[in-house]
Amino acid sequence: MKSLKSLSTKELVLKLKKLTAPLDNDGKISKAIDFSLSLHAKQKDRQADGPYINHVLRVTIRSILLGLREPEGIIAALMHDSIEDQLQGLAKASSKSTVGAGDPERIAAHAIVSLFGERVLELVGHLTIPGWQYALDPNGKNRCYVEHVEKLFNIHRSVIIIKLADFLDNACSLLDLPTPDLQKRGASKYQPVYSLFIIKIQTGLLPIENAPETLAELKNGLDDATKILTTIID
């Protein structure tokens, strides 16, 4: 079986549509896939020289493989970086672009609600890194990132599964960064979160299904992250 990272955008979309078909009773997941493809169409991956949408698709697929079944959660996975990266695109999608003029995040929130509902906005809001954190120095950003992930354990299993899938995809893509210095900076961000997830697993606090295929997906992802983080840090 080909790894998710080796799949093209077209292959990822086909795989995602196959996985979500039994859960997409009202067609909203299919609508979200198409919207996400359009929203991120021109965006390049921050870590690799490729289409950013592949990251979004891989995170959504892995979330499902890790046990995410809530339709709104799957849509939130597709939208998980939208407020951070695509405020302008969301503003264009808003039917009331004048609402909250001068406040792009409010307009973006309106777009998400109008397209997919309040529940999706709630989940995306929990997954979004606050804009003010981008002004911090690297150590401050890394500390806030760990705190951000830690807080999610008190919210809902859907956001934890999505954040775990997001972490695994980002950590397993670190070697795609062009220089050793960037790889080490990335590893310094993700190593503490890796340790946090390991602690949650060991203490039985990771809210995933105890199904063989789910546990196998988790093990494979963590094994890959371990190898890459160890390679970079050592």
N, C-alpha and C positions, 0 to 999 in steps of 0.2 A: 504494500500500500504506500502511495506517495505521501510524503509529509505535507502538512498544510503550507509550509513556507515554499515548497516547490511548485505549488499550484498557481496557475495564471488567474487573473481576475475572472475570466469566463468560467473556469473550472470551479473556482470558489463560489461563484453565484449559483451554479448548477447544484453543487453540494449543499449549499445553504437552503435552496428552494426544496430540495428533496427532504432535508431534515425537518423543515418547518411546515411542509404540506399538511400533515395530520393535525397541526395546531392552529392553522390559519383559517378558521371557520368564516371570518368576516372579510378576509382579504387584506386586512391592515398590515400584516407582516410583509406581504408581497409589495404593497404600496410603500412601506418603509424601506425595503431593499432598493426599489427603484429611486426613491427620493435620496437615499444615502449615496447611491451611485452618482446621481446628478450633483449633489451637494459637494462631494469630495473629488469631482471629476478632474479638476486641474491641480489638485494638491499633491505635492511630492512628499514621500516619506522622509521624516526627519532623520531617521537612522540609516536608511538605505536609499539608493538612487532608483526608486521605483514608485508606482502609484500608491498613495497613502490609503486608498480605499481597500487595498489588500489587507492592511492591518485591521481595519474595521470589520471586514468580512471574517478574517481568521479569529478575531476575538469573539464574534457572535457565534461562529461555528463551535469554537472550543467551549464557550459558555453552555451551549446545548449539550455537548458531549460530557460536560461536568455536571449535568443534571438540571439545567435551567429549562423550565417548562411553561412558565408564565408568559403568555403572549406579549403583554406590556413590557415584561423584562427583556424579551428578545428584541423588541423594538428599541428599548432603551440601550441595549448593547450596540445596535446599529447607529444610535445617536449619541453614543457616550462621549465623543470628542467634539460634538457639533457646537456647543456653546464656547468651548475653549478656542476652536480653530475656525469656525465658519459663521461668525456673527452676521457678516454681510450677506451671506447666502441665505441664512434664516430670515433676515430682515426682508429680503426680496420675496420670500415665500409667505410672509405675514400678510393677511388680508387687511390689516390695519397698521400700515407702516408708520402712521403718524402717532400711534399710541406710544407714550413714553419717549417722545422725541428727545434726542440727546442721551438716551439710555438704551444702548444697543442690546444689553442683556435682557431688558424688559421686553423689547420687541421680539427678540429671539424666543423668549419664553412664551409669548403670545402665539408665535408661529407653531411651536411644538404642541401647545394645547389645541390649537385650531386643527392641526393635522392628525394628532394621535391621542389627545386627551390629557387630563390632569395627572393621571397615574404615571404616564410616561415622563412628563415633566418632573414629577417628584423624584423618580428614580435617577433621571439624568442630572438633576440638581445635586443629589447626593454624590454622584460620581465626578462632578466637575470640580477642578482645582480653582479656588478663588483667584481672581485676577491679581490681587495685591501681592500674592506670594511670588509672582514672577519678578518682582523688584528686589527680592531678597538675595543675599550672597549664596553661593552654592551650598554651604553648610546649613544655612537657614532653610533653604528650599528642601534639602534632604530631610531635615528634622520635621518640617511641616508635612512632607509627603508621608512619613511613617505615621504621624499623628492622624492624618487624613484617613489612612487605611485602617488604623486601629479603631477609629470612631465608627466605621462602617459595620463592625461586628455587633454594634448595638442597634442597628437599623432594620435590615431585612436580608434574608438569605439571597435574594436576587442580586442585590448590589454587591455582596461579597463574592458571589460566583463570577459576576462580570469583572470585578476588580482583579480577582485571581487570574482570570483568563487574560486580561489586559497586561497584568504583571508578567505572566509567563511569556506572552508574545514579545513584550519589550525586552525582557531579560535574555530571551533566546535570540534576539536580533542584535545584541551588543557587538558581536564580531563583524557586523556589517558596517559599523562606523569606520570612517576612513583612516583614523590615526590611533595609535596606542593611547595617547593622552585622552582623547574623547571616550575611548573604550573604558579607561580607568575611571573617568568621571561618571560615566553611566553606571559602572559597577558599584561605585561608592553610593549611588542613589538607591540601587535595587538590592544590594546585599542586606541592609537592615530589614527591608520588607520581606525578603526571602526568609530571614531568621524569624520574623514575626509569624509568617504563615506556617513554618515548621513547628513553632511552639503551639500554635492553635491546633494543628493536626495531632501533635503528641498528647495534648490535653483534651482531645475530643471536642473542640470548640469550632471546628470548621464545618459549616452546615451543608454538607453534600450528602447525596444518597449513598448508602452502603451497598451499592450494586457493583458486581465485578468489573463491568465495562467502565463505570465511572471511576472506580479506584485505579484501574489500569491507565486511564487517560491522565489522572492526577499524577500517578507515579512517573509516567513517561515525560510529562511536562516538567516535573520537578527534577528528574534525572538530567534532562537536557540543560535546565537552568543551572544546576549544580556544576556540571562540566564546564559551562561557559564562564560562570562567575569565578570558578577555581582557576581556569586557564588565565583569565585576565588579572586576577588579584595576585596569584602566585608568580 
